[in-house]
């Protein structure tokens, strides 16, 4: 049995941030015991940013564990106490809406719901083009809920995309450490 912190590392479909998220995951792998969790779209959709099968294979190689890629595989997370913390990075506006409204129709929302059964922390690293519009209400709701912690975020391209927000993926490990102490890393909005 490992003494490492056990992390469920869930990825949702903000494909443009995948390279940065995977670099962060690669930097964390020796310090943490990580299991990858993929939303349906992350696990199956080819985009201009990469092929789904390449992502799947790379995550399997990095973690040396089976990937959780279905609602059925995600449901036991809580009952079996699989993780100390669950990270959602990137966390899209769509996923924020599902979490805020308890819509459990995909792997990642089920993983979060199941993990919360044990009152354990959820770390959200948002990446959404509507963070300062449609998703703002959901961000606010989740900021006010127990066991949710946000990786510090900022406007990523204020002139080109004035409502877009993205987390500083390099701060995921530090945010995890704070969340494990039931604290929100500050400042939550950075320059």
C-alpha positions as CSV (number, residue, x, y, z in Angstrom):
1,X,0.0,0.0,0.0
2,X,1.3,3.4,-1.0
3,X,1.6,6.3,1.4
4,X,1.1,8.7,-1.5
5,X,-2.0,10.9,-1.7
6,X,-4.6,9.1,-3.9
7,X,-6.0,11.4,-6.6
8,X,-8.7,10.8,-9.1
9,X,-7.7,13.1,-12.0
10,X,-10.8,13.8,-14.2
11,X,-10.6,15.5,-17.6
12,X,-13.5,17.0,-19.4
13,X,-13.7,18.4,-22.9
14,X,-11.7,21.7,-22.9
15,X,-9.4,20.2,-25.5
16,X,-7.3,23.3,-26.0
17,X,-6.0,23.0,-22.4
18,X,-5.2,19.2,-22.5
19,X,-1.4,19.7,-23.2
20,X,-1.0,22.0,-20.2
21,X,-3.1,19.7,-18.0
22,X,-1.2,16.6,-19.1
23,X,2.1,18.3,-18.4
24,X,0.9,19.1,-14.9
25,X,-0.2,15.5,-14.4
26,X,3.2,14.2,-15.6
27,X,4.9,16.5,-13.1
28,X,2.7,15.1,-10.3
29,X,2.9,11.4,-11.1
30,X,6.0,10.6,-8.9
31,X,4.5,12.4,-5.8
32,X,0.9,11.2,-6.0
33,X,-1.0,8.0,-6.7
34,X,-3.1,9.1,-9.7
35,X,-6.0,7.4,-11.5
36,X,-7.2,9.1,-14.7
37,X,-10.9,9.6,-15.2
38,X,-12.3,10.7,-18.7
39,X,-15.6,12.2,-19.7
40,X,-17.2,10.5,-22.6
41,X,-16.1,13.2,-25.0
42,X,-12.6,13.3,-23.7
43,X,-12.3,9.6,-24.1
44,X,-13.8,9.4,-27.6
45,X,-13.5,12.7,-29.5
46,X,-10.8,13.5,-32.0
47,X,-10.2,17.2,-32.3
48,X,-7.6,19.6,-33.9
49,X,-5.8,19.4,-30.5
50,X,-5.3,15.6,-30.6
51,X,-6.7,12.1,-31.1
52,X,-8.7,10.4,-28.3
53,X,-6.9,7.1,-28.6
54,X,-3.5,8.8,-28.2
55,X,-4.7,10.6,-25.1
56,X,-6.1,7.4,-23.7
57,X,-2.9,5.5,-24.3
58,X,-0.7,8.3,-22.9
59,X,-2.8,8.5,-19.7
60,X,-2.6,4.7,-19.3
61,X,1.2,4.9,-19.7
62,X,1.6,7.7,-17.3
63,X,-0.6,6.4,-14.5
64,X,0.0,2.6,-15.0
65,X,-3.7,2.1,-14.1
66,X,-7.0,1.4,-15.9
67,X,-8.8,4.6,-16.9
68,X,-12.2,5.2,-15.4
69,X,-14.3,6.0,-18.5
70,X,-17.9,5.2,-17.7
71,X,-20.6,5.9,-15.2
72,X,-20.5,2.3,-14.1
73,X,-16.8,2.4,-13.4
74,X,-17.1,5.8,-11.6
75,X,-19.9,4.8,-9.2
76,X,-17.7,2.8,-6.8
77,X,-15.3,5.7,-6.2
78,X,-17.1,6.8,-3.1
79,X,-18.4,3.5,-1.6
80,X,-14.9,2.0,-2.0
81,X,-13.1,5.2,-0.8
82,X,-10.7,5.1,-3.8
83,X,-9.4,8.7,-3.6
84,X,-8.3,11.3,-1.0
85,X,-9.1,14.1,-3.5
86,X,-10.7,14.3,-6.9
87,X,-9.4,16.8,-9.4
88,X,-11.4,18.0,-12.5
89,X,-9.0,19.6,-14.9
90,X,-10.0,21.0,-17.2
91,X,-13.5,21.6,-15.9
92,X,-15.7,23.0,-18.6
93,X,-18.7,25.2,-18.3
94,X,-20.8,22.2,-19.2
95,X,-19.4,20.2,-16.3
96,X,-19.7,23.2,-13.9
97,X,-23.4,23.4,-14.8
98,X,-23.9,19.6,-14.3
99,X,-22.2,19.7,-10.9
100,X,-24.0,22.9,-9.8
101,X,-27.4,21.3,-10.7
102,X,-26.7,17.7,-9.7
103,X,-27.0,16.4,-13.3
104,X,-25.3,13.0,-13.3
105,X,-25.3,11.9,-16.9
106,X,-21.6,11.2,-17.6
107,X,-18.5,9.7,-16.0
108,X,-17.1,12.9,-14.4
109,X,-20.2,14.1,-12.7
110,X,-20.8,10.5,-11.4
111,X,-17.2,10.4,-10.1
112,X,-17.7,13.7,-8.3
113,X,-21.0,12.7,-6.8
114,X,-19.6,9.4,-5.7
115,X,-16.5,10.9,-4.2
116,X,-18.6,13.5,-2.2
117,X,-20.4,10.7,-0.4
118,X,-17.3,10.6,1.9
119,X,-17.1,14.4,2.3
120,X,-13.8,14.4,0.5
121,X,-12.5,17.4,-1.5
122,X,-13.1,18.2,-5.1
123,X,-10.6,20.5,-6.9
124,X,-11.9,22.3,-10.0
125,X,-9.6,23.8,-12.6
126,X,-12.0,25.7,-14.8
127,X,-11.5,26.3,-18.5
128,X,-14.6,27.9,-20.0
129,X,-15.3,30.6,-22.6
130,X,-18.4,31.7,-20.7
131,X,-17.0,32.0,-17.2
132,X,-18.0,35.6,-16.9
133,X,-21.4,35.0,-18.5
134,X,-23.4,31.8,-18.5
135,X,-21.1,29.8,-16.2
136,X,-20.6,32.6,-13.6
137,X,-23.7,31.6,-11.7
138,X,-22.5,28.0,-11.5
139,X,-19.0,29.0,-10.4
140,X,-20.6,31.1,-7.6
141,X,-22.8,28.2,-6.5
142,X,-19.9,25.8,-6.3
143,X,-17.7,28.3,-4.5
144,X,-20.3,28.4,-1.8
145,X,-20.6,24.6,-1.5
146,X,-18.8,22.4,1.0
147,X,-15.9,20.3,-0.3
148,X,-15.4,22.3,-3.6
149,X,-12.1,24.1,-4.1
150,X,-11.0,26.1,-7.1
151,X,-7.6,26.3,-8.7
152,X,-6.8,30.0,-9.1
153,X,-8.1,31.3,-12.4
154,X,-8.0,34.4,-14.6
155,X,-9.3,35.8,-17.9
156,X,-7.1,34.1,-20.4
157,X,-7.6,36.4,-23.4
158,X,-9.6,39.5,-22.2
159,X,-9.6,41.3,-25.5
160,X,-10.3,38.4,-27.8
161,X,-12.6,36.4,-25.4
162,X,-13.8,38.8,-22.7
163,X,-15.9,36.2,-20.8
164,X,-13.4,33.4,-20.9
165,X,-11.7,32.0,-17.7
166,X,-9.0,29.5,-17.3
167,X,-7.2,28.1,-14.2
168,X,-3.5,28.1,-13.7
169,X,-2.9,24.4,-14.2
170,X,0.6,24.7,-12.5
171,X,-1.3,25.5,-9.2
172,X,-3.2,22.2,-9.1
173,X,-0.8,20.5,-6.7
174,X,-0.8,23.5,-4.3
175,X,-4.6,23.7,-4.5
176,X,-4.8,20.0,-3.7
177,X,-2.6,20.5,-0.6
178,X,-4.9,23.3,0.6
179,X,-8.1,21.4,-0.2
180,X,-6.8,18.4,1.9
181,X,-6.8,20.9,4.8
182,X,-10.3,22.1,4.0
183,X,-8.9,25.5,2.8
184,X,-9.3,27.4,-0.4
185,X,-6.0,28.6,-1.9
186,X,-5.8,32.4,-2.2
187,X,-6.0,34.5,-4.2
188,X,-8.5,32.6,-6.2
189,X,-8.3,35.2,-9.0
190,X,-4.8,35.9,-10.2
191,X,-3.1,38.1,-12.7
